[in-house]
Amino acid sequence: MDNTELLKEHQDERINPQENESSEHKVSQQSETSLKDDKESELSIVESAEKMHWMQLVNESVHTSDDIDIGDIDAVSRDFLVVKRGYVNVHYYYIPIIKVDGWDGHLLWLKIKEEEVTRKYERDIIPDPSRYYVKDYPFYKASYYPEVIMIQPRHKRPVFTTPPAHGIQTVFKCDLCGDKKSFKTEDELSTHVREIH
């Protein structure tokens, strides 16, 4: 925009201030609509997070009631979830869905302990894609899946404090040496790790 166009626009605003106010009102309405749309999209995200489907939980971690990580969900059907544990020495656990306590947003929790899982539900059978939903072979289609129950998280992430105030000296420690060694700079620590470990 050149100077003459800016001058003309400014004169138009001075000549007809009502028109300027109505344009400001339109901008205000647009921003309110935009905020409303943002809130609605946030609500839909929360609702979709609350309504998980069993197929979305494939590859998620499973913990028993005694807080043991028994592996990741490998496959699901409307009656069972198959948990795979290990890579070399693989174990498959065919756990009835009724034994699931719920999904906390990070982990799937079972109502039973690890001992019961290994004793009752371990099988040496790879899940059949015609009878189970397997992520890499999505042939299985169930007409109905039970609802995934949402539960409160059992573990909370640690809250980290803000970085130390300016002027306070940070001590760098070697995690492999424990409290035996500390260094004044990160470069000294890096040198120590390269040379010693």
C-alpha positions as CSV (number, residue, x, y, z in Angstrom):
1,M,0.0,0.0,0.0
2,D,1.4,3.4,-0.9
3,N,1.0,6.6,1.1
4,T,-1.9,8.0,-0.8
5,E,-3.9,4.8,-0.2
6,L,-3.1,5.0,3.5
7,L,-4.1,8.6,3.7
8,K,-7.4,7.9,1.9
9,E,-8.2,5.0,4.2
10,H,-7.5,7.2,7.2
11,Q,-9.8,10.0,5.9
12,D,-12.6,7.4,5.3
13,E,-12.3,6.4,9.0
14,R,-12.6,10.0,10.1
15,I,-15.5,10.7,7.8
16,N,-17.6,7.7,8.8
17,P,-16.7,6.6,12.3
18,Q,-19.9,4.4,12.6
19,E,-18.7,2.3,9.7
20,N,-15.3,1.9,11.5
21,E,-17.1,0.8,14.8
22,S,-19.2,-1.8,12.9
23,S,-16.0,-3.2,11.3
24,E,-14.5,-3.4,14.8
25,H,-17.7,-5.2,16.0
26,K,-17.4,-7.7,13.1
27,V,-13.7,-8.4,14.1
28,S,-14.8,-8.9,17.7
29,Q,-17.6,-11.3,16.6
30,Q,-15.1,-13.2,14.4
31,S,-12.7,-13.6,17.3
32,E,-15.5,-14.8,19.6
33,T,-16.5,-17.3,17.0
34,S,-12.9,-18.4,16.6
35,L,-12.6,-18.8,20.4
36,K,-15.8,-20.8,20.5
37,D,-14.6,-23.1,17.7
38,D,-11.3,-23.6,19.5
39,K,-13.1,-24.6,22.7
40,E,-15.4,-27.0,20.8
41,S,-12.3,-28.6,19.1
42,E,-10.7,-28.9,22.5
43,L,-13.8,-30.6,23.9
44,S,-13.9,-33.0,21.0
45,I,-10.3,-33.9,21.6
46,V,-11.0,-34.6,25.2
47,E,-14.1,-36.7,24.3
48,S,-12.1,-38.7,21.7
49,A,-9.4,-39.3,24.3
50,E,-12.0,-40.6,26.7
51,K,-13.6,-42.9,24.1
52,M,-10.7,-45.2,23.2
53,H,-11.2,-48.3,21.1
54,W,-9.5,-51.6,21.7
55,M,-7.8,-51.4,18.2
56,Q,-6.2,-48.1,19.2
57,L,-4.5,-49.8,22.1
58,V,-2.5,-52.2,20.1
59,N,1.2,-51.7,20.9
60,E,0.4,-50.1,24.3
61,S,1.9,-51.3,27.5
62,V,0.0,-53.5,29.9
63,H,0.5,-53.6,33.7
64,T,-0.8,-56.0,36.2
65,S,-2.5,-55.0,39.5
66,D,0.8,-55.5,41.3
67,D,2.4,-53.0,38.9
68,I,4.4,-55.4,36.7
69,D,4.9,-54.5,33.0
70,I,3.9,-57.7,31.3
71,G,4.4,-56.5,27.7
72,D,2.5,-54.7,25.0
73,I,-0.9,-55.5,23.4
74,D,-0.2,-57.5,20.2
75,A,-3.8,-58.3,19.2
76,V,-7.4,-57.9,20.3
77,S,-10.8,-59.5,19.7
78,R,-14.1,-58.8,21.4
79,D,-13.3,-61.3,24.1
80,F,-9.5,-61.3,24.5
81,L,-6.5,-59.1,24.4
82,V,-3.2,-60.8,23.5
83,V,-0.2,-59.4,25.2
84,K,3.3,-60.1,23.8
85,R,6.3,-60.1,26.1
86,G,9.9,-60.3,24.9
87,Y,11.6,-60.3,21.6
88,V,13.9,-63.3,21.6
89,N,12.1,-65.4,24.2
90,V,8.5,-64.4,23.3
91,H,5.6,-65.1,25.6
92,Y,1.9,-64.6,24.6
93,Y,-0.8,-64.0,27.2
94,Y,-4.4,-64.5,26.1
95,I,-6.2,-62.4,28.7
96,P,-10.0,-62.1,28.8
97,I,-11.1,-58.5,28.4
98,I,-13.2,-58.9,31.6
99,K,-9.9,-59.0,33.5
100,V,-9.0,-55.5,32.4
101,D,-9.3,-52.7,35.0
102,G,-9.0,-49.9,32.5
103,W,-6.9,-47.5,30.4
104,D,-5.4,-44.5,32.2
105,G,-4.2,-42.6,29.2
106,H,-0.7,-44.2,29.2
107,L,-1.1,-47.8,30.4
108,L,-3.7,-50.5,30.3
109,W,-4.2,-51.9,33.8
110,L,-5.3,-55.5,34.7
111,K,-7.4,-56.5,37.7
112,I,-5.1,-59.5,38.2
113,K,-1.5,-60.1,39.4
114,E,1.4,-61.2,37.2
115,E,1.5,-64.7,38.8
116,E,-2.1,-65.3,37.7
117,V,-1.4,-64.0,34.2
118,T,1.6,-66.3,33.7
119,R,-0.1,-69.3,35.3
120,K,-3.5,-69.2,33.6
121,Y,-3.2,-67.2,30.4
122,E,0.2,-68.0,28.8
123,R,0.0,-69.8,25.5
124,D,2.6,-70.6,22.8
125,I,0.3,-69.5,20.0
126,I,0.8,-66.5,17.7
127,P,-2.6,-64.7,17.3
128,D,-4.5,-65.6,14.1
129,P,-5.3,-62.5,12.1
130,S,-8.6,-64.0,11.0
131,R,-9.7,-64.2,14.7
132,Y,-7.9,-61.2,16.2
133,Y,-7.3,-57.6,15.2
134,V,-3.5,-57.5,14.6
135,K,-2.1,-54.1,13.6
136,D,0.0,-55.3,10.6
137,Y,-2.8,-57.6,9.4
138,P,-6.1,-55.8,9.9
139,F,-8.4,-58.5,8.5
140,Y,-10.5,-59.2,11.6
141,K,-13.6,-57.1,12.0
142,A,-15.8,-57.5,15.1
143,S,-19.3,-56.1,15.0
144,Y,-19.0,-55.1,18.6
145,Y,-16.2,-54.4,21.1
146,P,-16.8,-53.8,24.8
147,E,-16.2,-50.2,25.9
148,V,-12.7,-49.4,27.1
149,I,-13.0,-48.1,30.7
150,M,-11.1,-44.9,31.5
151,I,-9.4,-44.8,34.9
152,Q,-7.4,-42.3,36.8
153,P,-3.6,-42.5,36.2
154,R,-1.8,-44.6,38.9
155,H,1.5,-43.0,38.2
156,K,2.1,-39.3,38.1
157,R,5.0,-37.8,36.2
158,P,7.5,-36.1,38.5
159,V,7.3,-32.4,38.7
160,F,10.6,-30.8,37.9
161,T,11.5,-27.5,39.5
162,T,12.6,-24.5,37.6
163,P,16.3,-24.3,36.7
164,P,18.6,-23.0,39.4
165,A,18.8,-19.2,39.8
166,H,21.4,-17.4,37.9
167,G,24.7,-17.3,39.8
168,I,24.2,-20.7,41.6
169,Q,26.9,-23.1,40.4
170,T,25.7,-26.3,38.9
171,V,27.6,-29.5,39.8
172,F,27.9,-32.1,37.1
173,K,28.1,-35.7,38.3
174,C,28.9,-38.9,36.6
175,D,25.9,-41.2,36.9
176,L,28.1,-44.3,36.5
177,C,30.6,-43.3,39.2
178,G,27.8,-42.2,41.6
179,D,28.6,-39.5,44.1
180,K,32.3,-40.2,44.0
181,K,33.1,-37.8,41.1
182,S,31.7,-34.3,40.4
183,F,32.9,-31.8,37.8
184,K,32.7,-28.0,37.5
185,T,31.7,-28.0,33.8
186,E,29.8,-30.2,31.4
187,D,32.9,-30.4,29.2
188,E,34.9,-31.9,32.1
189,L,32.2,-34.5,32.6
190,S,32.2,-35.3,28.9
191,T,36.0,-35.8,28.9
192,H,35.7,-38.1,32.0
193,V,33.0,-40.2,30.3
194,R,35.1,-40.6,27.1
195,E,38.3,-41.4,28.9
196,I,37.1,-43.6,31.8
197,H,33.9,-45.3,30.6
